[in-house]
């Protein structure tokens, strides 16, 4: 038996009014149409639901048996519609923010506050993504916006707002011959690192893997790969164990600089650029609001393409602080 919710609603209204005329008025349908639907319902259940004459309408015993169940089913369906409506509204107000590790630098609370100023009902949701996906979920649509390091593969697909531009450091084990440069205001020329084994991102990272290996500063010499790392902790372990050295942004030094690992400024490589990115053509209000929030905190131009910057400008030599242990990961 396939009974429609509409037929149960029509039946319940007639049962409440005990009048086809008044029920039709409440339902905004014609009386003949209402009578037809009731007859079809009676045919489906195999019993008369009303007795009618010119002056009265009464429920039959079958109608009295059906009425409480019809009301219950209609109530459940109303609850279901409300639940779907709430879910639809929540989905419309949810912004999934992808990241490989927390961006740190106070960016998450700053952007959240600005987003909620613009869209008070917004529900930002953070999503952790493996380093093998440099787009942090943008490429497959699992993230609406994302914190990414530039350059991005298929950069023309994205809009990017740079939120941090920082010199790059090299993470070294404390016993490394170049570790003494960390004392005072020392720095390392990248040429001194050309023969070092480097820790590399997974091959799926594409141009971002090449960037953190600084291939554009090697004069055509291939990089020596000491190991592949997929997380900040793997990077720390790889450096500490002498598997290889690794380039990292100044703002991410607290994640790596601890225990057996130090970091030294590097001359001869371009600064790192952390950006908030979104897919081109995604014009949803929440996405636009988050990009606008990123522009408000951006230390650089408001909006930049996601193509790699020139490597001709050397990074400034700055010495990182060396906390005992980070409280929160902040990405490479």
C-alpha positions as CSV (number, residue, x, y, z in Angstrom):
1,X,0.0,0.0,0.0
2,X,1.5,3.3,-1.1
3,X,-0.2,6.2,0.8
4,X,0.9,9.7,0.2
5,X,1.4,12.2,3.0
6,X,-1.0,14.6,1.1
7,X,-3.8,12.0,1.3
8,X,-3.3,11.6,5.1
9,X,-3.3,15.4,5.5
10,X,-6.5,15.7,3.6
11,X,-8.0,12.9,5.7
12,X,-6.9,14.5,9.0
13,X,-8.4,17.9,8.0
14,X,-11.8,16.4,7.1
15,X,-11.7,14.4,10.4
16,X,-11.1,17.6,12.3
17,X,-13.7,19.7,10.6
18,X,-16.3,16.9,9.9
19,X,-17.0,18.9,6.8
20,X,-15.6,18.6,3.3
21,X,-16.4,22.2,2.6
22,X,-14.5,23.7,5.5
23,X,-11.6,21.2,5.1
24,X,-11.3,22.2,1.4
25,X,-11.2,25.9,2.4
26,X,-8.4,25.2,4.9
27,X,-6.5,23.2,2.3
28,X,-7.0,25.7,-0.5
29,X,-8.4,23.0,-2.8
30,X,-11.7,22.5,-4.4
31,X,-14.3,20.3,-2.7
32,X,-14.5,17.9,-5.6
33,X,-10.7,17.5,-5.6
34,X,-10.7,16.8,-1.9
35,X,-13.6,14.2,-2.2
36,X,-11.7,12.5,-5.0
37,X,-8.5,12.2,-2.9
38,X,-10.5,10.8,0.1
39,X,-12.1,8.2,-2.2
40,X,-8.7,7.2,-3.5
41,X,-7.4,6.9,0.1
42,X,-10.4,4.7,1.0
43,X,-9.6,2.5,-1.9
44,X,-6.0,2.1,-0.9
45,X,-6.8,1.2,2.8
46,X,-9.7,-1.0,1.7
47,X,-12.3,0.6,3.9
48,X,-14.7,3.6,4.1
49,X,-13.3,6.3,6.4
50,X,-16.3,8.6,6.5
51,X,-20.1,8.2,6.4
52,X,-21.7,11.1,4.6
53,X,-25.1,12.5,3.9
54,X,-26.3,15.9,2.9
55,X,-26.0,17.3,6.4
56,X,-23.3,15.4,8.3
57,X,-19.9,13.8,8.0
58,X,-18.8,11.2,10.5
59,X,-15.8,9.0,11.0
60,X,-16.4,5.3,10.5
61,X,-14.7,2.8,12.9
62,X,-12.0,2.4,10.3
63,X,-11.6,6.2,10.1
64,X,-11.3,6.4,13.9
65,X,-8.7,3.7,13.9
66,X,-6.6,5.4,11.2
67,X,-6.8,9.0,12.6
68,X,-4.3,8.8,15.5
69,X,-1.7,7.1,13.2
70,X,-2.3,9.6,10.5
71,X,-1.7,12.5,12.9
72,X,1.4,10.8,14.3
73,X,2.8,10.3,10.8
74,X,2.1,13.9,9.8
75,X,3.7,15.1,13.0
76,X,6.8,13.0,12.3
77,X,7.0,14.3,8.7
78,X,6.7,17.9,10.0
79,X,9.6,17.2,12.3
80,X,11.6,15.6,9.4
81,X,11.0,18.7,7.3
82,X,12.1,21.0,10.1
83,X,15.3,18.8,10.6
84,X,16.0,19.0,6.9
85,X,15.5,22.7,6.9
86,X,17.9,23.1,9.8
87,X,20.5,20.9,8.1
88,X,20.1,22.9,4.9
89,X,20.6,26.2,6.8
90,X,23.5,24.8,8.7
91,X,25.2,23.6,5.5
92,X,24.7,27.0,3.9
93,X,26.3,28.7,6.9
94,X,29.2,26.2,7.3
95,X,32.6,27.1,5.9
96,X,35.1,24.3,5.8
97,X,38.7,25.6,6.2
98,X,41.4,23.2,5.1
99,X,45.0,23.2,6.4
100,X,47.9,20.8,6.5
101,X,48.7,21.9,10.1
102,X,47.5,24.9,12.1
103,X,48.7,28.1,10.4
104,X,49.6,29.7,13.8
105,X,50.6,33.3,13.8
106,X,47.3,34.3,15.4
107,X,45.6,33.9,12.0
108,X,42.7,31.6,12.9
109,X,41.2,33.7,15.7
110,X,41.8,36.9,13.7
111,X,40.1,35.6,10.6
112,X,37.3,34.0,12.6
113,X,36.5,37.3,14.3
114,X,36.4,39.2,11.1
115,X,34.3,36.5,9.4
116,X,31.7,36.6,12.2
117,X,31.7,40.4,12.0
118,X,30.6,40.1,8.4
119,X,28.5,37.0,8.6
120,X,27.3,36.4,12.2
121,X,25.6,33.1,11.5
122,X,28.7,31.6,9.9
123,X,30.0,28.3,11.2
124,X,33.7,27.9,10.4
125,X,34.9,24.3,10.6
126,X,38.5,23.3,10.5
127,X,39.7,20.3,8.5
128,X,43.1,18.7,8.7
129,X,44.5,17.6,5.3
130,X,47.6,15.4,4.5
131,X,50.7,17.1,3.2
132,X,50.3,15.1,0.0
133,X,47.5,17.5,-1.0
134,X,49.1,21.0,-1.3
135,X,45.7,22.5,-1.9
136,X,44.5,21.4,1.5
137,X,41.2,20.1,0.2
138,X,40.4,22.7,-2.4
139,X,41.3,20.5,-5.4
140,X,38.7,17.8,-4.6
141,X,36.1,20.2,-3.1
142,X,36.3,18.9,0.4
143,X,37.4,22.4,1.7
144,X,35.8,25.7,0.9
145,X,38.8,27.8,1.7
146,X,42.3,26.7,2.8
147,X,45.6,27.9,4.2
148,X,48.2,26.9,1.6
149,X,51.8,27.5,0.9
150,X,52.6,29.0,-2.5
151,X,53.1,27.9,-5.2
152,X,50.1,25.7,-5.7
153,X,49.7,23.1,-8.5
154,X,47.3,24.3,-11.1
155,X,47.6,27.8,-9.6
156,X,45.2,29.4,-12.1
157,X,42.3,27.4,-10.5
158,X,42.6,29.5,-7.3
159,X,42.3,32.9,-5.8
160,X,44.9,33.6,-3.2
161,X,45.5,36.2,-0.5
162,X,48.9,36.1,1.1
163,X,48.6,36.4,4.9
164,X,52.3,35.8,5.8
165,X,55.5,36.4,3.9
166,X,58.6,35.3,5.8
167,X,62.3,34.4,5.2
168,X,63.2,30.8,5.0
169,X,65.4,29.0,7.5
170,X,67.2,25.7,7.3
171,X,66.5,23.1,10.1
172,X,69.7,21.3,11.1
173,X,70.6,18.7,13.7
174,X,72.6,20.4,16.5
175,X,75.7,18.3,15.7
176,X,75.8,19.6,12.1
177,X,78.9,21.6,11.1
178,X,76.8,24.6,10.1
179,X,74.9,24.6,13.4
180,X,77.3,27.1,14.9
181,X,75.8,29.7,12.5
182,X,72.8,29.8,14.8
183,X,74.8,31.6,17.4
184,X,74.7,35.4,17.2
185,X,73.3,36.7,13.9
186,X,74.8,34.1,11.6
187,X,73.3,32.9,8.4
188,X,73.9,30.2,5.7
189,X,74.3,30.8,2.0
190,X,72.1,28.4,0.2
191,X,75.2,27.4,-1.9
192,X,76.6,25.8,1.2
193,X,73.6,23.4,1.3
194,X,73.7,22.2,-2.2
195,X,75.4,18.9,-1.3
196,X,73.2,18.3,1.8
197,X,70.5,15.6,1.7
198,X,67.0,17.3,2.0
199,X,63.8,16.1,3.4
200,X,61.1,16.4,0.7
201,X,57.4,16.6,0.6
202,X,55.5,13.7,-1.0
203,X,55.7,13.8,-4.9
204,X,52.0,14.6,-5.0
205,X,52.8,18.1,-3.7
206,X,54.2,18.9,-7.2
207,X,55.7,22.4,-7.4
208,X,55.4,22.9,-3.7
209,X,57.8,20.0,-3.2
210,X,60.2,21.7,-5.6
211,X,59.8,25.0,-3.8
212,X,60.8,23.6,-0.4
213,X,63.8,21.9,-2.0
214,X,64.6,25.3,-3.5
215,X,65.2,23.8,-7.0
216,X,65.1,27.3,-8.5
217,X,68.2,28.3,-6.5
218,X,70.3,25.2,-7.4
219,X,71.5,26.3,-10.8
220,X,70.2,23.1,-12.4
221,X,71.8,20.8,-9.8
222,X,69.4,18.1,-8.6
223,X,68.5,17.9,-5.0
224,X,69.7,15.0,-2.9
225,X,66.6,13.5,-1.2
226,X,67.3,12.1,2.2
227,X,63.7,11.1,2.9
228,X,60.1,12.0,2.3
229,X,58.0,13.5,5.1
230,X,54.3,13.8,5.4
231,X,53.9,15.7,8.7
232,X,55.7,18.2,11.0
233,X,56.6,15.5,13.4
234,X,58.2,13.4,10.7
235,X,60.2,16.5,9.6
236,X,61.5,17.0,13.2
237,X,62.4,13.3,13.5
238,X,64.1,13.2,10.1
239,X,66.3,16.3,10.9
240,X,67.0,15.2,14.5
241,X,68.2,11.7,13.2
242,X,70.4,13.2,10.5
243,X,68.3,11.9,7.7
244,X,68.4,15.3,6.0
245,X,68.0,19.0,6.4
246,X,64.8,21.0,5.7
247,X,63.8,24.5,4.7
248,X,61.0,26.0,6.7
249,X,59.3,29.4,7.2
250,X,60.4,31.6,10.1
251,X,56.9,31.5,11.6
252,X,57.1,27.7,11.7
253,X,60.4,27.4,13.5
254,X,58.8,26.7,16.9
255,X,57.5,23.4,15.5
256,X,60.9,22.1,14.6
257,X,63.4,24.0,16.7
258,X,63.5,21.9,19.9
259,X,65.7,19.3,21.6
260,X,68.2,18.1,18.9
261,X,67.2,20.6,16.1
262,X,68.2,24.2,15.5
263,X,67.4,26.6,12.6
264,X,69.6,29.0,10.8
265,X,68.6,31.8,8.3
266,X,69.3,31.1,4.7
267,X,70.5,33.6,2.1
268,X,69.9,33.2,-1.6
269,X,66.3,31.8,-1.5
270,X,63.0,33.6,-1.9
271,X,60.7,34.2,1.1
272,X,58.0,31.8,1.9
273,X,54.4,32.8,1.3
274,X,51.4,31.5,3.3
275,X,48.0,32.3,1.7
276,X,44.3,31.8,2.2
277,X,43.0,30.3,-1.1
278,X,39.6,29.5,-2.7
279,X,38.6,28.1,-6.0
280,X,38.0,30.6,-8.8
281,X,34.4,30.9,-9.7
282,X,33.2,30.1,-6.1
283,X,31.3,33.3,-5.4
284,X,29.5,32.2,-2.3
285,X,29.1,34.9,0.3
286,X,30.9,32.9,3.0
287,X,33.9,32.3,0.8
288,X,34.0,36.0,-0.2
289,X,33.8,37.0,3.4
290,X,36.7,34.8,4.5
291,X,38.9,36.1,1.6
292,X,38.0,39.7,2.6
293,X,39.0,38.8,6.2
294,X,42.3,37.5,4.9
295,X,42.8,40.7,3.0
296,X,42.3,42.7,6.1
297,X,45.2,41.0,7.9
298,X,47.4,40.6,4.9
299,X,50.8,42.2,5.2
300,X,51.3,42.1,1.5
301,X,49.2,43.2,-1.5
302,X,45.5,42.3,-1.0
303,X,45.4,39.6,-3.6
304,X,48.1,37.8,-5.5
305,X,48.2,35.0,-8.1
306,X,49.2,31.6,-6.8
307,X,52.3,31.4,-9.1
308,X,55.8,31.1,-7.6
309,X,57.6,34.3,-6.7
310,X,61.0,35.1,-8.1
311,X,63.9,33.5,-6.2
312,X,66.2,36.4,-6.9
313,X,65.5,38.3,-3.7
314,X,67.4,36.8,-0.8
315,X,65.6,36.2,2.5
316,X,66.6,38.5,5.4
317,X,68.8,36.9,8.0
318,X,66.7,36.6,11.2
319,X,67.4,34.3,14.1
320,X,64.4,32.2,15.4
321,X,63.6,31.9,19.0
322,X,64.1,28.4,20.5
323,X,61.2,27.4,22.7
324,X,61.5,24.2,24.7
325,X,58.4,22.6,23.0
326,X,55.6,24.0,20.9
327,X,52.1,23.9,22.2
328,X,50.5,23.7,18.8
329,X,51.7,22.7,15.3
330,X,51.8,25.5,12.8
331,X,52.7,23.9,9.5
332,X,55.9,23.9,7.4
